[in-house]
Structures are given as structure tokens and as C-alpha cells.
Amino acid sequence: MHDAALANKNRSALPAYQRIKDFVLENIGNGTWREGDVIPTELALCEQFQVSRMTVHRALRELTTDQVLVRYQGSGTYVAPSKIQSTLIEIRSIAQDIRDRGHTHSCEVLLLERTKASPAQAQRFHLKAQAPLFHSIIIHFENAAPIQMEDRFVDAERIPGYLEQDWSRTTPNEYLMHTAPAPTGHYTIEVMLPVQEIATRLDIPLSQPCLVLDRTTFSGGAFASQAVMWYPGNRYKLAGKI
């Protein structure tokens, strides 16, 4: 079977909403649609793919959640900017932040493992059930003081070399910016009290509030990484530009 015929057969086996998502991503990826371009209407996509309005709506909703598209009521659906906007947080490496202050960065790797996506993770990251993931937990230090505990999951199929990296020479963030470029995503920031293990690792009392950044990133519309980062509130502040 020729490659083109095989590709068409594999594509036809996909759920209809996924075929629509792939169609949108392909047009963005090959430059047919650029940032700010309006994409076909839901009705036009219904007719093109011979599917219901609900199916098209699901595909566009998921791409909007992943910040591939942006939708304006009464105006249409557009290709989103390639960078996260309306955010106070740049996707920066903790090591670079520390170096910018003229201080020394070091880290301690607590966990590196292969695992599989739980049902909740598969739903949240738009992955197949039991999709392979890499899991790492790393403590980052600034001048020997623990400044961040990073608990991260990475798509093992898209980023197969993740576990082989020397984290004393680079950080997960720096590595992912090269292997999964032009990220989009979303994050939350909360103030939380640490559990005992986190308090011990960050060398803080249980009564010390922490800033907790939960950030999920996508590259090319597909899941790349999700990290929960704990910062001791008495040693760290989040800052950005607006």
C-alpha cells in the first residue's frame, strides 16, 4: 500500500472531531492560515466533513482551550498568536532567573520515571488512555537555598529523550523550549500550605505559605508538559510585565 493511501486510511479511522482538529492544525502548520486569519465557519466545516454541529464545536472548543484558536462571539474563530498573551508569566527557566540575579543555580533530582497517564490526566491533556508519560521531581537551589520544587509530567512519545538529560547542565524548561518550541498553554497560581514532604524539601515550616504555579503547555496544538512548581513564599515572588 502506498504511503499516501495508508495515511488516508489511518486518517479515516480517527474520530471525526480529531480529523477536524488535524485539518486545522495542518493548515496552520503549513502556513495556509496564519496568526489572526479567520478559519472556516462551523457550518462550512460541518458540510466539508459531513458531521454534526456538535462534533465541529467540540473540535474547535478543544483547540481554543489549547490556545491554538481564539473565538470572538459574533465575529468568528481566528488563528491565535503563537505566544501566550494576556499573561503575567513568561515561560522562563528558573535557572535563568537565578543567573540573571547573579546567583548560582544547582538542582537535586528526586525522581525520574516512566509512567502512564491516569484517566484524569488523559482527559486533561487530551491524550489516549494509558498514554506513556515521563515523570520528574526536581528541587532547584539558589545559592544552595531551595527555591523551587518542580513536579513535572512530559509526553514520552513526543519527547523521547527527556529522561536521558543531564539536569545539572540544563533544566526541564530549557530542554522543552528546544524540543517543543513555540508553546501555548495555561496556568493557575495559588497560595497553599505545604505538606510535610514539600516543607522538608524546601526547608520551611508547615506554617509557611507557598506560591504554587500549575502550568500546562502545548506545542503545535499537542500536549507537551504539565508542571506543578512550589515556591517558598518567604524567599520568592512572581513578577512579570503587562
KOLTI-326011 format. One record per residue (C-alpha): chain; x, y, z. Coordinates in steps of 0.2 Angstrom, whole numbers. Example, Ala and Ser with C-alpha at 12.3 -4.5 7.8 and 13.67 -1.06 7.14 Angstrom:
KOLTI-326011
<"A" <62 -22 39>>
<"A" <68 -5 36>>
//
This chain:
KOLTI-326011
<"A" <0 0 0>>
<"A" <7 17 -5>>
<"A" <11 29 9>>
<"A" <-2 41 4>>
<"A" <-16 28 3>>
<"A" <-10 22 20>>
<"A" <-11 39 28>>
<"A" <-28 42 21>>
<"A" <-34 25 28>>
<"A" <-27 29 45>>
<"A" <-34 47 45>>
<"A" <-52 40 41>>
<"A" <-51 29 56>>
<"A" <-49 44 68>>
<"A" <-64 51 77>>
<"A" <-72 65 66>>
<"A" <-68 78 79>>
<"A" <-50 73 79>>
<"A" <-49 74 60>>
<"A" <-56 92 60>>
<"A" <-43 96 73>>
<"A" <-29 88 62>>
<"A" <-36 98 47>>
<"A" <-35 115 57>>
<"A" <-18 111 64>>
<"A" <-11 106 46>>
<"A" <-17 122 39>>
<"A" <-9 132 52>>
<"A" <7 121 52>>
<"A" <9 123 33>>
<"A" <6 142 33>>
<"A" <-11 142 24>>
<"A" <-18 150 39>>
<"A" <-8 162 49>>
<"A" <-9 172 65>>
<"A" <-25 182 65>>
<"A" <-33 173 50>>
<"A" <-51 168 51>>
<"A" <-55 150 49>>
<"A" <-70 142 40>>
<"A" <-86 143 50>>
<"A" <-94 129 60>>
<"A" <-107 127 46>>
<"A" <-94 126 32>>
<"A" <-84 113 42>>
<"A" <-100 103 45>>
<"A" <-103 102 26>>
<"A" <-85 98 22>>
<"A" <-83 84 35>>
<"A" <-101 78 34>>
<"A" <-103 79 53>>
<"A" <-115 87 66>>
<"A" <-113 105 73>>
<"A" <-109 97 90>>
<"A" <-94 87 83>>
<"A" <-86 103 75>>
<"A" <-90 113 90>>
<"A" <-80 100 101>>
<"A" <-65 101 89>>
<"A" <-64 120 89>>
<"A" <-68 121 108>>
<"A" <-53 110 112>>
<"A" <-42 119 100>>
<"A" <-47 135 109>>
<"A" <-44 128 126>>
<"A" <-26 124 119>>
<"A" <-24 142 113>>
<"A" <-22 136 95>>
<"A" <-38 146 91>>
<"A" <-47 161 98>>
<"A" <-65 164 96>>
<"A" <-75 180 97>>
<"A" <-94 180 98>>
<"A" <-102 187 83>>
<"A" <-86 188 74>>
<"A" <-79 171 71>>
<"A" <-64 160 75>>
<"A" <-46 165 72>>
<"A" <-29 158 72>>
<"A" <-22 163 89>>
<"A" <-5 171 92>>
<"A" <10 159 93>>
<"A" <14 165 111>>
<"A" <4 166 126>>
<"A" <-4 183 128>>
<"A" <-14 191 142>>
<"A" <-2 183 155>>
<"A" <10 190 168>>
<"A" <21 174 167>>
<"A" <34 172 154>>
<"A" <39 154 151>>
<"A" <57 156 158>>
<"A" <69 144 166>>
<"A" <71 145 185>>
<"A" <90 143 181>>
<"A" <90 159 170>>
<"A" <81 169 183>>
<"A" <94 164 196>>
<"A" <108 168 184>>
<"A" <100 185 180>>
<"A" <102 189 198>>
<"A" <120 185 198>>
<"A" <117 169 209>>
<"A" <122 151 207>>
<"A" <109 138 202>>
<"A" <110 120 206>>
<"A" <97 106 207>>
<"A" <94 89 216>>
<"A" <84 76 206>>
<"A" <72 66 217>>
<"A" <63 56 204>>
<"A" <64 51 186>>
<"A" <52 38 180>>
<"A" <42 31 166>>
<"A" <23 30 169>>
<"A" <6 30 161>>
<"A" <-7 44 160>>
<"A" <-21 41 173>>
<"A" <-39 44 167>>
<"A" <-39 61 174>>
<"A" <-23 66 165>>
<"A" <-28 58 149>>
<"A" <-44 69 149>>
<"A" <-35 85 155>>
<"A" <-20 83 142>>
<"A" <-31 76 128>>
<"A" <-21 60 127>>
<"A" <-26 42 124>>
<"A" <-29 31 140>>
<"A" <-13 24 147>>
<"A" <-3 36 136>>
<"A" <16 35 141>>
<"A" <22 49 151>>
<"A" <39 54 159>>
<"A" <38 60 177>>
<"A" <51 70 186>>
<"A" <53 79 203>>
<"A" <67 91 205>>
<"A" <72 103 218>>
<"A" <81 119 212>>
<"A" <93 129 223>>
<"A" <98 147 223>>
<"A" <115 149 231>>
<"A" <112 132 240>>
<"A" <95 138 247>>
<"A" <80 128 240>>
<"A" <69 139 229>>
<"A" <58 128 219>>
<"A" <51 110 219>>
<"A" <46 105 202>>
<"A" <34 91 199>>
<"A" <33 88 180>>
<"A" <24 76 168>>
<"A" <30 75 150>>
<"A" <23 67 134>>
<"A" <35 52 132>>
<"A" <31 49 114>>
<"A" <33 67 108>>
<"A" <49 70 119>>
<"A" <58 53 120>>
<"A" <75 60 126>>
<"A" <68 68 142>>
<"A" <75 55 154>>
<"A" <92 55 147>>
<"A" <96 73 150>>
<"A" <109 79 162>>
<"A" <99 91 173>>
<"A" <114 98 181>>
<"A" <118 106 164>>
<"A" <101 111 159>>
<"A" <83 112 166>>
<"A" <67 104 160>>
<"A" <61 121 155>>
<"A" <76 125 144>>
<"A" <76 107 136>>
<"A" <57 108 132>>
<"A" <59 125 124>>
<"A" <71 117 111>>
<"A" <61 101 109>>
<"A" <44 108 110>>
<"A" <45 126 103>>
<"A" <33 140 102>>
<"A" <22 134 117>>
<"A" <5 139 121>>
<"A" <-4 134 137>>
<"A" <-12 139 153>>
<"A" <-8 141 171>>
<"A" <-15 144 188>>
<"A" <-7 152 204>>
<"A" <-12 148 221>>
<"A" <-6 151 239>>
<"A" <-6 135 248>>
<"A" <2 127 264>>
<"A" <14 113 260>>
<"A" <13 95 265>>
<"A" <27 88 276>>
<"A" <37 81 261>>
<"A" <37 98 252>>
<"A" <40 108 268>>
<"A" <55 97 271>>
<"A" <62 98 254>>
<"A" <60 117 254>>
<"A" <67 118 271>>
<"A" <52 128 278>>
<"A" <40 125 292>>
<"A" <22 118 288>>
<"A" <15 135 293>>
<"A" <25 144 278>>
<"A" <13 148 264>>
<"A" <20 144 246>>
<"A" <16 150 229>>
<"A" <10 136 218>>
<"A" <11 138 199>>
<"A" <2 124 189>>
<"A" <6 126 171>>
<"A" <2 115 156>>
<"A" <10 118 139>>
<"A" <6 113 122>>
<"A" <17 113 106>>
<"A" <9 113 89>>
<"A" <-8 110 97>>
<"A" <-2 94 106>>
<"A" <2 91 124>>
<"A" <20 93 129>>
<"A" <21 96 148>>
<"A" <12 99 164>>
<"A" <22 105 179>>
<"A" <17 110 197>>
<"A" <30 121 205>>
<"A" <31 125 223>>
<"A" <40 141 229>>
<"A" <43 146 247>>
<"A" <33 162 250>>
<"A" <46 169 261>>
<"A" <60 168 248>>
<"A" <52 170 231>>
<"A" <40 182 222>>
<"A" <32 180 205>>
<"A" <35 195 193>>
<"A" <31 200 175>>
<"A" <27 213 163>>
<"A" <10 220 157>>
//
